[in-house]
Amino acid sequence: QALTMRFIEDIHRPRFPYKWKIKIPGCPNDCVAATARSDFAIIGNFRDAIKIDQNILKEYPEEKILKVVNKCPTSCMSYENEKLDIDMGNCTRCMYCINEFSKALRPGDDKGATILIGARARGRIGAFLGWTLIPFIKVEAPYTRLIEIIVGIQDWWDEIGNPKERVGEAIYRIGFGKFLFEVGKELGIDPVPQMITRPRANPFWFYWPGEVE
């Protein structure tokens, strides 16, 4: 509600090159498809360990537990001697195990959000998912930091965007690296590994003119 009231004028009288959608799913399950269908996604997340009730977990059939352990996307789970262990260093918080064992497993207490930018379901260059902009940020009223990021990105897009070009298409056109250099530097957003979509294929390093003496 606070974000809606802050940006209500932009919703009714948009001053941008094209539409701007903000979606806010409450957890990584992302039931509203913000990852694929929003210009700015605020996805509820947590960064501490998953809470496990080993006693309640014993109520589930061992066959099901082993099935979930084997299907973990990052293989960060193990089950031995009727005890489930999760290597949180490799866990991506995909919610698969929590969904399967909703009574025994719960999200951690250190809650916040993951920010994604630039998703598009369809358009001139096809569909693409949003880029991870901030892997984890605390989201608390009055949401000053969140509003600062949104306004900063909107101002940049308003300047460089072409008519009927969504913010994700603008980033795709100029490159995420340049977007991060121009916008991230001003907003205090540093490059992190979660922003990388694929390993480097180019063996050459690129330096900005100001970095070369």
Summary of the structure (lengths in Angstrom):
residues: 213
radius of gyration: 20.2
end to end distance: 49.0
largest distance: 64.9
contacts: 545
relative contact order: 0.16
helix: 35%
strand: 17%
